[in-house]
Amino acid sequence: MDIAYLAKLARLKLTDLEKERFSNQIETIIKYIEKLNELDTKDVEPTAHVLGLDNVFRDDMEITTPLTDHDPINDSPAHSKGHYEVPKII
């Protein structure tokens, strides 16, 4: 693997020491990937996530009453003339 080429793609300036160190690290990674490629995975179903994902959305048939313009304001701790009141910040 050409570390200088990869560094150029990543727009990194590497010293000779860093190039040597990264070259060894990438070689180790590639060897590990080659070892993983030896595994028999023909009966393993492809997956994008290791955990099962479930939607947490509400049921589309669930009927709810919409909020009126005054409900959120009336539920706030401080309001006046149809507006929220907040502490003044300077």
VMD Tcl script that builds the backbone (N, CA, C; Angstrom):
set m [mol new atoms 270]
animate dup $m
set s [atomselect $m all]
$s set {name element resname resid chain x y z} {
  {N N MET 1 A 0.862 -1.175 0.000}
  {CA C MET 1 A 0.000 0.000 0.000}
  {C C MET 1 A 0.906 1.234 0.000}
  {N N ASP 2 A 0.620 2.164 -0.872}
  {CA C ASP 2 A 1.430 3.363 -0.976}
  {C C ASP 2 A 0.907 4.428 -0.012}
  {N N ILE 3 A 1.589 4.595 1.101}
  {CA C ILE 3 A 1.171 5.534 2.136}
  {C C ILE 3 A 1.211 6.971 1.625}
  {N N ALA 4 A 2.200 7.301 0.805}
  {CA C ALA 4 A 2.299 8.663 0.261}
  {C C ALA 4 A 1.060 8.986 -0.571}
  {N N TYR 5 A 0.587 8.012 -1.336}
  {CA C TYR 5 A -0.617 8.203 -2.150}
  {C C TYR 5 A -1.846 8.401 -1.261}
  {N N LEU 6 A -1.991 7.559 -0.239}
  {CA C LEU 6 A -3.120 7.699 0.684}
  {C C LEU 6 A -3.075 9.026 1.428}
  {N N ALA 7 A -1.890 9.433 1.833}
  {CA C ALA 7 A -1.741 10.709 2.534}
  {C C ALA 7 A -2.137 11.867 1.618}
  {N N LYS 8 A -1.776 11.759 0.349}
  {CA C LYS 8 A -2.134 12.807 -0.613}
  {C C LYS 8 A -3.651 12.871 -0.776}
  {N N LEU 9 A -4.298 11.710 -0.871}
  {CA C LEU 9 A -5.759 11.678 -0.987}
  {C C LEU 9 A -6.434 12.302 0.232}
  {N N ALA 10 A -5.855 12.056 1.405}
  {CA C ALA 10 A -6.409 12.584 2.651}
  {C C ALA 10 A -5.910 13.991 2.954}
  {N N ARG 11 A -5.039 14.502 2.072}
  {CA C ARG 11 A -4.447 15.838 2.233}
  {C C ARG 11 A -3.716 15.955 3.573}
  {N N LEU 12 A -2.904 14.937 3.841}
  {CA C LEU 12 A -2.097 14.910 5.050}
  {C C LEU 12 A -0.630 15.055 4.688}
  {N N LYS 13 A 0.091 15.792 5.490}
  {CA C LYS 13 A 1.542 15.867 5.342}
  {C C LYS 13 A 2.143 14.974 6.416}
  {N N LEU 14 A 2.804 13.903 5.960}
  {CA C LEU 14 A 3.375 12.950 6.901}
  {C C LEU 14 A 4.892 13.004 6.848}
  {N N THR 15 A 5.492 12.841 8.017}
  {CA C THR 15 A 6.941 12.726 8.072}
  {C C THR 15 A 7.328 11.316 7.648}
  {N N ASP 16 A 8.612 11.101 7.392}
  {CA C ASP 16 A 9.071 9.770 7.017}
  {C C ASP 16 A 8.794 8.750 8.116}
  {N N LEU 17 A 8.945 9.187 9.388}
  {CA C LEU 17 A 8.662 8.304 10.515}
  {C C LEU 17 A 7.180 7.914 10.539}
  {N N GLU 18 A 6.299 8.892 10.309}
  {CA C GLU 18 A 4.856 8.614 10.294}
  {C C GLU 18 A 4.500 7.693 9.128}
  {N N LYS 19 A 5.108 7.919 7.974}
  {CA C LYS 19 A 4.837 7.050 6.817}
  {C C LYS 19 A 5.210 5.605 7.124}
  {N N GLU 20 A 6.358 5.415 7.764}
  {CA C GLU 20 A 6.794 4.059 8.115}
  {C C GLU 20 A 5.843 3.424 9.125}
  {N N ARG 21 A 5.473 4.186 10.158}
  {CA C ARG 21 A 4.585 3.659 11.200}
  {C C ARG 21 A 3.210 3.321 10.615}
  {N N PHE 22 A 2.645 4.242 9.818}
  {CA C PHE 22 A 1.329 3.999 9.239}
  {C C PHE 22 A 1.360 2.861 8.231}
  {N N SER 23 A 2.465 2.719 7.531}
  {CA C SER 23 A 2.606 1.621 6.572}
  {C C SER 23 A 2.496 0.281 7.295}
  {N N ASN 24 A 3.170 0.171 8.435}
  {CA C ASN 24 A 3.101 -1.065 9.238}
  {C C ASN 24 A 1.684 -1.297 9.756}
  {N N GLN 25 A 1.032 -0.231 10.199}
  {CA C GLN 25 A -0.324 -0.366 10.738}
  {C C GLN 25 A -1.303 -0.791 9.649}
  {N N ILE 26 A -1.200 -0.191 8.475}
  {CA C ILE 26 A -2.107 -0.551 7.390}
  {C C ILE 26 A -1.852 -1.978 6.927}
  {N N GLU 27 A -0.611 -2.385 6.921}
  {CA C GLU 27 A -0.283 -3.766 6.551}
  {C C GLU 27 A -0.943 -4.743 7.524}
  {N N THR 28 A -0.915 -4.423 8.818}
  {CA C THR 28 A -1.560 -5.265 9.833}
  {C C THR 28 A -3.068 -5.322 9.603}
  {N N ILE 29 A -3.661 -4.184 9.290}
  {CA C ILE 29 A -5.111 -4.124 9.046}
  {C C ILE 29 A -5.473 -4.971 7.828}
  {N N ILE 30 A -4.702 -4.852 6.764}
  {CA C ILE 30 A -4.991 -5.616 5.548}
  {C C ILE 30 A -4.856 -7.115 5.805}
  {N N LYS 31 A -3.866 -7.520 6.583}
  {CA C LYS 31 A -3.717 -8.935 6.927}
  {C C LYS 31 A -4.934 -9.432 7.700}
  {N N TYR 32 A -5.446 -8.596 8.611}
  {CA C TYR 32 A -6.624 -8.973 9.392}
  {C C TYR 32 A -7.840 -9.114 8.475}
  {N N ILE 33 A -8.007 -8.202 7.541}
  {CA C ILE 33 A -9.121 -8.278 6.599}
  {C C ILE 33 A -9.016 -9.535 5.747}
  {N N GLU 34 A -7.801 -9.873 5.312}
  {CA C GLU 34 A -7.617 -11.099 4.536}
  {C C GLU 34 A -7.996 -12.318 5.355}
  {N N LYS 35 A -7.683 -12.290 6.649}
  {CA C LYS 35 A -8.055 -13.411 7.519}
  {C C LYS 35 A -9.578 -13.494 7.646}
  {N N LEU 36 A -10.248 -12.339 7.749}
  {CA C LEU 36 A -11.709 -12.345 7.817}
  {C C LEU 36 A -12.323 -12.865 6.527}
  {N N ASN 37 A -11.686 -12.592 5.403}
  {CA C ASN 37 A -12.199 -13.070 4.113}
  {C C ASN 37 A -12.133 -14.589 3.999}
  {N N GLU 38 A -11.357 -15.256 4.826}
  {CA C GLU 38 A -11.271 -16.712 4.820}
  {C C GLU 38 A -12.502 -17.363 5.451}
  {N N LEU 39 A -13.280 -16.603 6.204}
  {CA C LEU 39 A -14.456 -17.152 6.875}
  {C C LEU 39 A -15.541 -17.517 5.873}
  {N N ASP 40 A -16.251 -18.601 6.173}
  {CA C ASP 40 A -17.366 -19.026 5.342}
  {C C ASP 40 A -18.615 -18.272 5.793}
  {N N THR 41 A -19.086 -17.364 4.976}
  {CA C THR 41 A -20.238 -16.538 5.348}
  {C C THR 41 A -21.420 -16.750 4.408}
  {N N LYS 42 A -21.431 -17.854 3.671}
  {CA C LYS 42 A -22.502 -18.044 2.691}
  {C C LYS 42 A -23.872 -18.204 3.351}
  {N N ASP 43 A -23.940 -18.681 4.582}
  {CA C ASP 43 A -25.223 -18.852 5.271}
  {C C ASP 43 A -25.535 -17.696 6.221}
  {N N VAL 44 A -24.732 -16.658 6.179}
  {CA C VAL 44 A -24.945 -15.502 7.051}
  {C C VAL 44 A -25.695 -14.433 6.268}
  {N N GLU 45 A -26.818 -14.036 6.822}
  {CA C GLU 45 A -27.634 -13.027 6.146}
  {C C GLU 45 A -26.972 -11.655 6.242}
  {N N PRO 46 A -26.898 -10.919 5.130}
  {CA C PRO 46 A -26.310 -9.575 5.185}
  {C C PRO 46 A -27.129 -8.674 6.099}
  {N N THR 47 A -26.444 -7.776 6.770}
  {CA C THR 47 A -27.126 -6.869 7.678}
  {C C THR 47 A -26.449 -5.514 7.656}
  {N N ALA 48 A -27.220 -4.488 7.926}
  {CA C ALA 48 A -26.665 -3.144 7.993}
  {C C ALA 48 A -26.465 -2.720 9.443}
  {N N HIS 49 A -27.050 -3.489 10.367}
  {CA C HIS 49 A -26.971 -3.129 11.775}
  {C C HIS 49 A -27.003 -4.408 12.595}
  {N N VAL 50 A -26.241 -4.455 13.659}
  {CA C VAL 50 A -26.170 -5.687 14.447}
  {C C VAL 50 A -27.394 -5.908 15.319}
  {N N LEU 51 A -28.131 -4.853 15.613}
  {CA C LEU 51 A -29.321 -4.974 16.443}
  {C C LEU 51 A -30.566 -4.795 15.586}
  {N N GLY 52 A -31.629 -5.475 15.951}
  {CA C GLY 52 A -32.886 -5.266 15.252}
  {C C GLY 52 A -33.432 -3.877 15.557}
  {N N LEU 53 A -33.857 -3.189 14.529}
  {CA C LEU 53 A -34.373 -1.839 14.720}
  {C C LEU 53 A -35.888 -1.846 14.562}
  {N N ASP 54 A -36.572 -1.216 15.470}
  {CA C ASP 54 A -38.020 -1.110 15.408}
  {C C ASP 54 A -38.412 0.355 15.354}
  {N N ASN 55 A -39.425 0.651 14.545}
  {CA C ASN 55 A -39.924 2.024 14.504}
  {C C ASN 55 A -40.606 2.357 15.821}
  {N N VAL 56 A -40.462 3.571 16.249}
  {CA C VAL 56 A -41.102 4.015 17.480}
  {C C VAL 56 A -42.178 5.050 17.173}
  {N N PHE 57 A -42.625 5.041 15.927}
  {CA C PHE 57 A -43.647 5.992 15.523}
  {C C PHE 57 A -45.001 5.560 16.037}
  {N N ARG 58 A -45.902 6.505 16.116}
  {CA C ARG 58 A -47.259 6.188 16.546}
  {C C ARG 58 A -47.976 5.426 15.443}
  {N N ASP 59 A -49.004 4.740 15.814}
  {CA C ASP 59 A -49.826 4.048 14.843}
  {C C ASP 59 A -50.539 5.088 13.981}
  {N N ASP 60 A -50.518 4.931 12.665}
  {CA C ASP 60 A -51.128 5.915 11.778}
  {C C ASP 60 A -52.632 6.032 11.964}
  {N N MET 61 A -53.251 5.027 12.505}
  {CA C MET 61 A -54.699 5.062 12.685}
  {C C MET 61 A -55.092 5.720 14.006}
  {N N GLU 62 A -54.109 6.090 14.798}
  {CA C GLU 62 A -54.402 6.705 16.093}
  {C C GLU 62 A -54.920 8.129 15.880}
  {N N ILE 63 A -56.091 8.401 16.407}
  {CA C ILE 63 A -56.699 9.721 16.244}
  {C C ILE 63 A -56.436 10.541 17.500}
  {N N THR 64 A -55.900 11.721 17.310}
  {CA C THR 64 A -55.638 12.619 18.436}
  {C C THR 64 A -56.277 13.964 18.131}
  {N N THR 65 A -56.518 14.715 19.178}
  {CA C THR 65 A -57.082 16.052 18.975}
  {C C THR 65 A -55.945 17.042 18.809}
  {N N PRO 66 A -56.036 17.898 17.815}
  {CA C PRO 66 A -54.955 18.860 17.600}
  {C C PRO 66 A -54.930 19.928 18.690}
  {N N LEU 67 A -53.751 20.496 18.892}
  {CA C LEU 67 A -53.626 21.584 19.855}
  {C C LEU 67 A -54.195 22.870 19.262}
  {N N THR 68 A -54.828 23.650 20.090}
  {CA C THR 68 A -55.260 24.976 19.635}
  {C C THR 68 A -54.095 25.937 19.819}
  {N N ASP 69 A -54.214 27.134 19.327}
  {CA C ASP 69 A -53.145 28.119 19.448}
  {C C ASP 69 A -52.841 28.461 20.905}
  {N N HIS 70 A -53.829 28.318 21.781}
  {CA C HIS 70 A -53.641 28.750 23.166}
  {C C HIS 70 A -53.151 27.648 24.092}
  {N N ASP 71 A -53.280 26.393 23.725}
  {CA C ASP 71 A -52.886 25.300 24.612}
  {C C ASP 71 A -51.412 25.351 25.029}
  {N N PRO 72 A -50.462 25.458 24.104}
  {CA C PRO 72 A -49.063 25.476 24.532}
  {C C PRO 72 A -48.728 26.688 25.403}
  {N N ILE 73 A -49.285 27.823 25.073}
  {CA C ILE 73 A -49.001 29.029 25.863}
  {C C ILE 73 A -49.587 28.900 27.260}
  {N N ASN 74 A -50.783 28.372 27.366}
  {CA C ASN 74 A -51.408 28.203 28.683}
  {C C ASN 74 A -50.668 27.189 29.544}
  {N N ASP 75 A -49.976 26.255 28.916}
  {CA C ASP 75 A -49.210 25.258 29.662}
  {C C ASP 75 A -47.834 25.767 30.082}
  {N N SER 76 A -47.422 26.918 29.572}
  {CA C SER 76 A -46.096 27.444 29.907}
  {C C SER 76 A -46.106 28.064 31.295}
  {N N PRO 77 A -44.930 28.124 31.949}
  {CA C PRO 77 A -44.876 28.661 33.308}
  {C C PRO 77 A -45.220 30.147 33.386}
  {N N ALA 78 A -44.877 30.914 32.344}
  {CA C ALA 78 A -45.171 32.355 32.364}
  {C C ALA 78 A -45.571 32.795 30.962}
  {N N HIS 79 A -46.742 33.461 30.893}
  {CA C HIS 79 A -47.196 33.974 29.610}
  {C C HIS 79 A -48.051 35.213 29.836}
  {N N SER 80 A -48.101 36.051 28.810}
  {CA C SER 80 A -48.877 37.274 28.901}
  {C C SER 80 A -49.256 37.712 27.489}
  {N N LYS 81 A -50.518 38.056 27.293}
  {CA C LYS 81 A -51.023 38.577 26.019}
  {C C LYS 81 A -50.705 37.636 24.853}
  {N N GLY 82 A -50.802 36.334 25.093}
  {CA C GLY 82 A -50.590 35.375 24.019}
  {C C GLY 82 A -49.137 35.124 23.670}
  {N N HIS 83 A -48.214 35.541 24.534}
  {CA C HIS 83 A -46.787 35.347 24.287}
  {C C HIS 83 A -46.145 34.666 25.492}
  {N N TYR 84 A -45.061 33.937 25.218}
  {CA C TYR 84 A -44.278 33.349 26.299}
  {C C TYR 84 A -43.476 34.451 26.968}
  {N N GLU 85 A -43.324 34.348 28.270}
  {CA C GLU 85 A -42.456 35.280 28.988}
  {C C GLU 85 A -41.195 34.522 29.418}
  {N N VAL 86 A -40.054 35.116 29.115}
  {CA C VAL 86 A -38.783 34.516 29.480}
  {C C VAL 86 A -37.953 35.541 30.203}
  {N N PRO 87 A -36.990 35.110 31.011}
  {CA C PRO 87 A -36.145 36.073 31.706}
  {C C PRO 87 A -35.326 36.893 30.721}
  {N N LYS 88 A -35.108 38.130 31.046}
  {CA C LYS 88 A -34.317 39.005 30.208}
  {C C LYS 88 A -32.832 38.619 30.321}
  {N N ILE 89 A -32.190 38.500 29.179}
  {CA C ILE 89 A -30.770 38.143 29.154}
  {C C ILE 89 A -30.020 39.251 28.459}
  {N N ILE 90 A -29.022 39.751 29.121}
  {CA C ILE 90 A -28.224 40.835 28.535}
  {C C ILE 90 A -26.811 40.352 28.333}
}
mol reanalyze $m
mol bondsrecalc $m
mol representation Tube
mol addrep $m
